[in-house]
Amino acid sequence: EFIGEPAVDEGGVRKEYMMMLMEKLLSPDYGMFQYDAETRYIWFNPHSFESKIEFMLGGLLIGLAVYNGIILEVHFPPILYKRLLGMSVDVADLRDAFPRVAQSLQQLLAYEGKEPVEDVFGLTFSIDYNYWGEIRTYDLVPNGRNIPVTRENRQEFVRLYARYLLVDSVREQFDAFAAGFSMMLSRGVALMLFSPEELEIVV
């Protein structure tokens, strides 16, 4: 039982306790994770002010729940489980986590018109993002904001854009999360027997 109150029988005290913790930790109001209403997935907030230890705690809690056979109602995109297994990710993984971005990038790759790509799309090798109300620019390559995306280099732009969203922008957050997860569930032989889909089901 919890101190001062009897436990609610919703699959056991441990499950209720873990779900209460995860509900707080994963809440968008807390700022560590972002919720996408379209996909209904949560993903790391690249601009979170929380320290690495909080993200490590998140991974540790999920690993602890799996270790104790507690099923959690957490909704991460499949890419999370691929990365936890040490698998590489690519543009195809954007479809689940960032479907609108994936669709836009596919339109860029599929464009066959006569007008130059740089005139139609007006893109450069940089990304503008909102940092708590301030628009900032991240260069995908050195001086990227001054390098236009053309028909010849658009494949490389799409690759770098996907890598930024899925890996580079959340590197510190994910690495801490994965470290916490690995404290309970080592990335040894046993875990590597799982596919990403199976690991997601286990969680």
Secondary structure in CASP SS format (residue, H / E / C, confidence):
PFRMAT SS
TARGET T0000
AUTHOR 0000-0000-0000
METHOD secondary structure of the structure
MODEL  1
E C 1.00
F E 1.00
I C 1.00
G C 1.00
E E 1.00
P C 1.00
A C 1.00
V C 1.00
D C 1.00
E C 1.00
G C 1.00
G C 1.00
V H 1.00
R H 1.00
K H 1.00
E H 1.00
Y H 1.00
M H 1.00
M H 1.00
M H 1.00
L H 1.00
M H 1.00
E H 1.00
K H 1.00
L H 1.00
L C 1.00
S C 1.00
P H 1.00
D H 1.00
Y H 1.00
G C 1.00
M C 1.00
F E 1.00
Q E 1.00
Y E 1.00
D E 1.00
A C 1.00
E C 1.00
T C 1.00
R C 1.00
Y E 1.00
I E 1.00
W E 1.00
F E 1.00
N C 1.00
P C 1.00
H C 1.00
S C 1.00
F C 1.00
E C 1.00
S C 1.00
K H 1.00
I H 1.00
E H 1.00
F H 1.00
M H 1.00
L H 1.00
G H 1.00
G H 1.00
L H 1.00
L H 1.00
I H 1.00
G H 1.00
L H 1.00
A H 1.00
V H 1.00
Y H 1.00
N C 1.00
G C 1.00
I C 1.00
I C 1.00
L C 1.00
E C 1.00
V C 1.00
H C 1.00
F C 1.00
P C 1.00
P H 1.00
I H 1.00
L H 1.00
Y H 1.00
K H 1.00
R H 1.00
L H 1.00
L C 1.00
G C 1.00
M C 1.00
S C 1.00
V C 1.00
D C 1.00
V H 1.00
A H 1.00
D H 1.00
L H 1.00
R H 1.00
D H 1.00
A H 1.00
F C 1.00
P H 1.00
R H 1.00
V H 1.00
A H 1.00
Q H 1.00
S H 1.00
L H 1.00
Q H 1.00
Q H 1.00
L H 1.00
L H 1.00
A H 1.00
Y C 1.00
E C 1.00
G C 1.00
K C 1.00
E C 1.00
P C 1.00
V H 1.00
E H 1.00
D H 1.00
V H 1.00
F H 1.00
G C 1.00
L C 1.00
T E 1.00
F C 1.00
S E 1.00
I E 1.00
D E 1.00
Y E 1.00
N E 1.00
Y E 1.00
W C 1.00
G C 1.00
E E 1.00
I E 1.00
R E 1.00
T E 1.00
Y E 1.00
D E 1.00
L C 1.00
V C 1.00
P C 1.00
N C 1.00
G H 1.00
R H 1.00
N H 1.00
I C 1.00
P E 1.00
V C 1.00
T C 1.00
R C 1.00
E C 1.00
N C 1.00
R H 1.00
Q H 1.00
E H 1.00
F H 1.00
V H 1.00
R H 1.00
L H 1.00
Y H 1.00
A H 1.00
R H 1.00
Y H 1.00
L H 1.00
L H 1.00
V C 1.00
D H 1.00
S H 1.00
V H 1.00
R H 1.00
E H 1.00
Q H 1.00
F H 1.00
D H 1.00
A H 1.00
F H 1.00
A H 1.00
A H 1.00
G H 1.00
F H 1.00
S H 1.00
M H 1.00
M H 1.00
L C 1.00
S C 1.00
R C 1.00
G C 1.00
V H 1.00
A H 1.00
L H 1.00
M H 1.00
L C 1.00
F C 1.00
S C 1.00
P H 1.00
E H 1.00
E H 1.00
L H 1.00
E H 1.00
I H 1.00
V H 1.00
V C 1.00
END
